[in-house]
Amino acid sequence: MAEAIFVIGAGGHAKVIIGLLKALGQPIAGVFDDDPAKKGQSLLGVPVLGPVESAREYPGLKAVIGIGDNRIRKRIAECLRDVNWVSLIHPSAWVDPSAQVGEGSVVFAGTVVQPDVKLGRHVVVNTGATVDHDCFLDDYAQVTPGVHLAGGVVLEEGVMMGTGSVAIPLVRVGAWTTVGAGAVVTRDLPSHVTAVGIPAKVIKQRH
């Protein structure tokens, strides 16, 4: 029998993680969350055991971070360095055998990940997204539902591609930049900005 996995976080993103684990037939040991009101409750039938810090009480535990916020995901990964982070691929996703999926990364239902794609650590490829050949998604990047990345796109660390956004071939999006829902990235974007529209234009600096 497969070893049970813990989920870090008890919000909406964690629900989708739990659904993925159930689709894989993977036992789920419990959930950690810092909201004290959630301790002793359950999330889709999985018990909430206590704060994230209490994960340290389970030596060698295997876990996945069920939190959509990229910065929080990074903070937790750096705080819990002794955790064995697992990567997950939904059974309805198609991931080419040549693609690389880093530790803690999650590929959700209905996605397509094409040849020679590289996903870093704790990357999220969300429902119905497509990532074409030779793309590189650095650590903590996220493509939300319905995003389409053409071939050779680079998303640097922590990039958030909003729902239904698109990137044309070979563009690069700088670290910790957010691309708004429905935007079309037609040229490189700098780091730490928000860009929206068709074509995507920078509207705000981020820190």
Disulfide bonds with the S-S distance in Angstrom:
none
